[in-house]
């Protein structure tokens, strides 16, 4: 237990246990025993997936920013004469060529929607939990390839920012923030989040936007971010959003607008109408992303996210 805790040493200096809670002597930090178990379990699970499936695919899918000069060496027969370093050749009197290597190091910024709609699901596993698992896999994939990882949590405001850094300790901190940070805002504003990303990141980075996209009028921000960075949209969906179950008289609550409505879910026509409406909304989003030529991964909380991620990496790799 404490082996994992100590990995988060940037913010954790001392802990004591009281009433099944671990209290951390840091600026207003408290982590429950349950969350610590989740972090440890997720670390083991994510690292297993990275080692067995995603590590190499991540590196191949997200190429470096270009070729950087490494060194010079003596010219050999068959070398490309366009790579001759004429300055060194003139000084030594012998031909030398330039050697270039891929500039591998990149920054992965996880931009995660933590608005109240992420709570859709059962009490132990919902859209939010699903999102955290995928983010952990991507973060561990990034650090295995020596990339930096950062985090932006948002609702209708930017809730928390963790600047990009390298290393396992940093990824564990990011996972902790994903589990413990609660939204202060009520709605979702993708534009506010992406505009903030564009302000703080000067160099081209990989931006993973994880959201259920329960928002509107964010397309311009998507386009701008996609032009400046390598943007990947991660769309998280729950079965209830696509098909209302037959549960009789059902009170529904909009977690972001606080609206209440009571529906008769046993009414076949009503269920068919809602299903058609929700499917049309998702289909419109998917078609729009294709038209905009934006990378999008669609995952469902009742299905494994492994295959959608593998398919995405394979699509990316086929471009090169």
VENHUJO-V952527 format. One record per residue. PHI is phi as a letter, one per 20 degrees, with the letter a starting at -180 (* if undefined). Layout:
<<PHI> <PHI>>
This chain:
<<*> <f> <f> <f> <g> <f> <f> <e> <f> <f> <d> <d> <d> <a> <b> <b> <d> <b> <l> <m> <d> <e> <d> <d> <e> <b> <f> <l> <c> <b> <c> <f> <f> <f> <f> <f> <f> <f> <f> <f> <f> <f> <f> <f> <f> <f> <f> <f> <f> <f> <f> <e> <c> <e> <g> <f> <f> <f> <f> <f> <f> <d> <f> <f> <f> <q> <d> <d> <f> <d> <a> <d> <b> <f> <f> <c> <g> <o> <f> <f> <f> <f> <e> <f> <e> <f> <f> <f> <f> <f> <f> <e> <n> <c> <f> <c> <d> <e> <d> <d> <c> <f> <f> <f> <f> <c> <d> <d> <d> <e> <d> <d> <e> <d> <f> <f> <f> <f> <e> <f> <p> <f> <f> <d> <b> <c> <f> <f> <f> <f> <f> <f> <f> <f> <f> <f> <f> <f> <f> <f> <f> <f> <f> <f> <e> <m> <e> <e> <c> <c> <b> <c> <d> <b> <c> <e> <b> <f> <e> <b> <c> <d> <f> <f> <b> <d> <o> <f> <g> <f> <f> <f> <f> <f> <f> <f> <f> <f> <f> <d> <f> <d> <f> <e> <e> <e> <d> <c> <c> <f> <f> <f> <f> <f> <f> <f> <g> <f> <f> <e> <d> <e> <e> <f> <c> <e> <d> <d> <e> <e> <a> <e> <l> <e> <b> <b> <l> <d> <f> <f> <f> <f> <f> <f> <f> <f> <f> <e> <c> <e> <e> <c> <e> <d> <e> <e> <c> <d> <g> <f> <f> <d> <b> <f> <f> <e> <c> <m> <f> <c> <f> <d> <c> <e> <f> <e> <d> <m> <e> <d> <b> <d> <c> <e> <f> <e> <f> <f> <f> <f> <f> <f> <f> <f> <f> <f> <f> <f> <f> <f> <f> <f> <f> <f> <f> <f> <f> <f> <f> <f> <f> <e> <l> <d> <f> <c> <d> <d> <c> <d> <f> <e> <c> <f> <e> <f> <f> <g> <f> <f> <f> <f> <f> <f> <f> <f> <f> <f> <f> <e>>
